[in-house]
């Protein structure tokens, strides 16, 4: 991936320098920031880049003419445009579209502040569109060339690799031999790497919402499985004959799951003998439980009757999140970002220092990786700007560029810095902040003109602007309008429990179209919050204080509970179809009443767990088992003996699995 990103960025730089295309450096930024999933997604991303930039250019040219001669209106236009850009970052599901719109705003806002004839600004705005076209075409061409060499899915293949390594480890234990050092090394490497990159690939992909939810559940479970396997390598034990048999069954089950995933099949249900006593292998029961949950992540797909081909009749936008206009988090994020950018805009205009206008650019580009940020992540951004600006940017001006007399030498320098930035960007989402800031700072200093920059004043101004933008983002997001990651993690975890309880009570409307739209909006919020909780759990590790032990205990709880909550959410999606009486999922009135009673008890159990995490006493009534038993008796009584029908069998299985998940989750809490 580093090679692909470096090659694309370098080719864009060479074309920009050769044909003197202004703002070609932003095409290089696109090569580093645009997601890559498959050939179809690559072509779609390239088209999205140019389309969104064209729409943005039309917006600028159509609106700026109304405010260009009135300073107050111009100021309000800038603030409104920044607000729109930050809202797009949070609400757009298409990451490529967000990158294109933000980059255009980052360059066009300072551009239209210049005291030059309007014709010059119009020409430069059109040059922006050409630079984007070059970046889109080159990035797409490089991606297509590499896709022919390395086909595959960026979610399935890493999951398959993790399952393979865990299978190899369990096979060693099952055969009673020492663990292969190479396998142990791979397990520890995968534990350190985590699943953040997989979750980011899912968020930026063009997959359907149902597929993203299901694969998000699989990703969480496989990540938990790798953590358990890594812990197992640090423990000394001797497996008995019965334990070796159970380990062999686990290895066989993982092999079957892996084959199904690679061949795009839904894994079949698994059942292990959980009543057996574990003699000498620690964590064996928990590993079996985690493996058994992986097939349940596809409950929403599996429990659709085979004879039914159902397509939800709802117009869904692939561009905006389903909760774009109902989730207040999008509005809060836009207000915070707009305030940070507005502060920078006022400062550099008040002191008449247009050279530091890169502060607004930095705010907008930083916003692409600010959701779920923490103090430590902001520090990584500042360090990245200093390394890219002072060390690579100004350092190359002083020590390297004076000795170069051709573009060949500069290509080598550019390629080295870009490769280093790309390496950090692909290592983990947290370090990616460090990598992109290195690249942006270096490009702004040395790639924004068609000559070697000999004045340090320009580099100084741009680095100062970058630091000002980062300071404003840190001040607004982390100090004035931020909370510690541990507190936010607790609030998010509680919110997820209550949202799952709310989902269990849906649909609240008899209008199927309105109920389905509500279901997608609520489901999108739950899925986003589950990802947010996992990201915040990573941030807790980097926070210190007198409550650190409590914070780490909370983090451990969330990490254990996350996979179970994801699987529960998926099973709730499948059960929702029965409550909504979708075609093929209709139930007799007697069964529907008992199902509603079961779901009410499910919601009460989830709310009770949320109360317990908040520290409030709750009189939990353990009636979920009774409600499930009544539902099962009603189905058995209604259905003639000796007969079987898909929808009833599926509902019975769902009820049992949901009850099991709730009991397991309650034990964790």
Helices and strands as residue ranges (DSSP letters): H 2-19, H 25-33, H 39-67, H 71-91, H 95-111, H 118-149, H 156-174, H 181-193, H 196-204, H 209-233, H 241-262, H 284-296, H 299-302, H 328-350, G 354-356, H 358-367, H 375-386, I 387-394, H 395-399, G 401-403, H 407-425, H 429-446, H 456-474, I 475-480, H 485-505, H 512-540, H 548-579, H 589-614, H 624-638, H 646-668
